[in-house]
Amino acid sequence: MLKDEIEVELREMEPKPIKLQEKLTTIGFLIEKLPKRGESVELKPTFEEFSQRLGSIVEDAMKRDSGKVAGLKSQIDAIRDMAKDAWSRRDPLAWHRINEQLDSITQALAPPVSAQDRMLGFAAWIIHYRLPEIEKATHGRYSGQISDIKEEVLLTVVMSQMQVQEPEAVMAHLRSIYQQKIVPLCRQAGIADEAPPKVLPRAAMGAGSGGLTLE
């Protein structure tokens, strides 16, 4: 190791400047070879993807409610400036925070969500995310129970689609299924039984991009 060699040389009664200089030159060369800050930092999404998403969100919101966009103009302008700065510095922490702020703007500008959409989003989250997560964590030990829960959730949704029950009543029943049947499985699987995310993925429902807000 160069560090050890330098220490040995310095312990000599008369350190040889030439040898020390050779070691320091080698260290300097190695430092120069190190990647510069930002060269190897990959940020996702890309700046182009971020800009396209922000532009699309604002454009769609302008068509629905330009007043809401006007109320958030300073926040939108600020996030644009902060995004340019974070991207130029290749700062992963700042980039992550900015994308979280974009999520907040997305929710603020999102159109009102119906009770039907909230119910469908919750059902989709249970079927496509939570139950598969439990099955994977338990290596299929509770496949029978999981299959029964999935069928019950689907049947509950069908009842709403047939207008046998109102979406609010279906949502209440889905929450009951979650608390009484899914949460115990989560605990047995060692999975945190936290509440579903406030924004549920439309993609799971086959409804395109974006998200559904539970509240």
C-alpha positions in Angstrom: 0.0 0.0 0.0 1.3 3.5 -0.8 0.2 4.8 2.6 2.4 2.2 4.3 5.3 2.8 2.0 5.1 6.6 2.8 5.0 5.9 6.5 8.0 3.7 6.3 9.9 6.3 4.4 9.0 9.0 6.9 10.2 6.8 9.8 13.7 6.7 8.2 16.3 8.9 10.0 16.8 10.8 6.7 13.7 10.4 4.5 14.6 10.5 0.8 12.7 13.4 -0.8 12.9 11.8 -4.2 11.1 8.6 -3.1 8.5 10.6 -1.2 7.9 12.7 -4.3 7.5 9.5 -6.4 4.8 8.2 -4.0 3.0 11.5 -3.8 3.0 11.7 -7.6 1.5 8.3 -7.8 -1.2 9.3 -5.4 -2.0 12.4 -7.4 -2.2 10.3 -10.6 -4.7 7.9 -8.9 -6.8 10.8 -7.6 -7.0 12.2 -11.1 -8.2 8.8 -12.4 -11.2 8.8 -9.9 -14.5 9.6 -11.6 -15.5 13.3 -11.3 -18.6 14.1 -9.2 -21.7 13.4 -11.3 -20.0 11.4 -14.0 -21.1 8.0 -12.7 -24.3 9.2 -11.0 -27.4 8.0 -12.8 -30.5 9.9 -12.0 -34.0 8.6 -12.7 -36.2 9.8 -14.2 -34.1 11.7 -16.7 -34.4 15.4 -16.8 -36.3 15.1 -20.1 -38.8 12.6 -18.6 -39.3 14.9 -15.6 -39.9 17.9 -17.8 -42.3 16.0 -20.0 -44.3 14.8 -17.0 -44.5 18.2 -15.4 -45.5 19.8 -18.7 -48.2 17.1 -19.3 -49.6 17.5 -15.8 -49.8 21.3 -16.1 -51.3 21.2 -19.7 -54.0 18.7 -18.6 -54.8 20.7 -15.6 -55.1 23.9 -17.6 -57.8 22.3 -19.7 -59.8 21.4 -16.6 -59.2 24.2 -14.2 -56.8 27.0 -15.2 -57.5 28.8 -11.9 -56.0 25.9 -9.9 -52.9 26.0 -12.0 -52.6 29.8 -11.5 -52.7 29.2 -7.8 -49.7 26.8 -8.0 -47.7 28.9 -10.5 -45.0 30.0 -8.1 -44.6 26.4 -6.8 -44.4 25.0 -10.4 -41.9 27.7 -11.4 -39.8 26.9 -8.3 -39.7 23.2 -9.0 -38.6 23.8 -12.6 -35.7 25.9 -11.3 -34.8 23.4 -8.6 -34.9 20.5 -11.1 -32.4 22.3 -13.4 -30.1 23.0 -10.5 -30.2 19.4 -9.0 -29.8 17.9 -12.5 -26.8 20.1 -13.3 -25.2 19.1 -9.9 -26.1 15.5 -10.4 -27.4 15.5 -6.8 -29.4 12.3 -6.2 -30.9 13.4 -2.8 -32.1 16.7 -4.2 -33.4 15.0 -7.4 -35.4 12.5 -5.2 -36.9 15.3 -3.2 -37.9 17.3 -6.3 -39.6 14.2 -7.8 -41.5 13.8 -4.5 -42.6 17.5 -4.9 -43.8 16.7 -8.4 -45.9 13.9 -7.0 -47.5 16.5 -4.6 -48.2 18.8 -7.5 -49.7 15.9 -9.4 -52.1 15.2 -6.6 -52.9 18.9 -6.1 -53.8 19.3 -9.8 -55.5 15.9 -10.2 -59.2 15.9 -11.1 -61.8 14.9 -8.5 -61.9 11.2 -8.0 -65.3 9.4 -7.7 -66.2 6.9 -5.0 -66.3 4.3 -7.7 -62.7 5.0 -8.8 -61.5 5.0 -5.2 -63.1 1.6 -4.6 -61.7 0.1 -7.8 -58.3 1.5 -7.0 -58.3 -0.1 -3.5 -59.5 -3.4 -5.0 -56.8 -3.3 -7.6 -54.1 -2.6 -5.0 -55.3 -5.6 -2.9 -55.3 -8.0 -5.9 -52.3 -6.9 -7.8 -49.9 -5.7 -5.1 -50.8 -6.8 -1.5 -51.9 -10.4 -2.1 -49.0 -11.2 -4.5 -46.6 -9.7 -1.9 -47.9 -11.9 0.8 -47.8 -15.0 -1.4 -44.2 -14.3 -2.3 -43.1 -13.7 1.3 -44.8 -16.9 2.5 -43.6 -19.1 -0.5 -47.2 -20.1 -1.3 -48.1 -21.5 2.2 -51.3 -19.5 2.2 -52.3 -19.9 -1.4 -55.7 -21.2 -0.6 -56.6 -18.3 1.7 -55.2 -15.8 -0.7 -57.2 -17.3 -3.6 -60.4 -17.1 -1.4 -59.7 -13.5 -0.5 -59.1 -12.6 -4.1 -62.4 -14.2 -5.2 -64.2 -12.3 -2.4 -62.7 -9.0 -3.4 -63.6 -9.6 -7.1 -67.2 -10.6 -6.2 -67.6 -7.5 -4.1 -66.5 -5.3 -7.0 -68.9 -7.1 -9.3 -71.7 -6.4 -6.9 -70.9 -2.7 -7.3 -70.6 -2.9 -11.1 -74.1 -4.5 -11.2 -75.3 -1.6 -9.0 -76.4 -4.1 -6.3 -74.4 -2.0 -3.8 -73.2 1.6 -3.7 -69.5 2.2 -4.1 -69.3 3.6 -0.5 -70.7 0.3 0.9 -68.4 -1.8 -1.2 -65.4 0.3 -0.1 -66.4 -0.3 3.5 -66.7 -4.0 2.9 -63.2 -4.1 1.2 -61.7 -2.3 4.2 -63.3 -4.9 6.4 -61.8 -7.7 4.3 -58.4 -6.0 4.5 -58.5 -5.6 8.3 -59.9 -9.0 9.2 -58.3 -11.3 6.6 -55.3 -9.6 5.0 -53.7 -7.9 7.9 -53.4 -11.2 9.9 -51.7 -12.7 6.8 -49.3 -9.8 6.6 -48.3 -10.4 10.2 -47.7 -14.0 9.6 -45.7 -13.2 6.6 -43.6 -10.6 8.5 -44.9 -7.8 6.2 -45.9 -4.4 7.7 -49.7 -4.1 7.8 -49.6 -0.4 6.9 -52.6 1.2 5.2 -52.7 1.3 1.4 -51.0 4.3 -0.2 -53.1 7.4 -0.6 -52.4 7.4 -4.3 -53.3 4.1 -5.9 -52.0 3.1 -9.4 -54.5 3.4 -12.2 -52.3 1.1 -14.2 -53.4 -1.8 -12.0 -57.0 -1.1 -13.0 -56.1 -0.8 -16.7 -57.0 2.9 -16.6 -53.8 4.3 -18.1 -51.2 6.4 -16.3 -51.6 8.5 -13.2 -53.1 7.6 -9.9 -56.2 7.4 -7.8 -56.3 9.3 -4.5 -58.0 7.3 -1.7 -58.8 10.4 0.4 
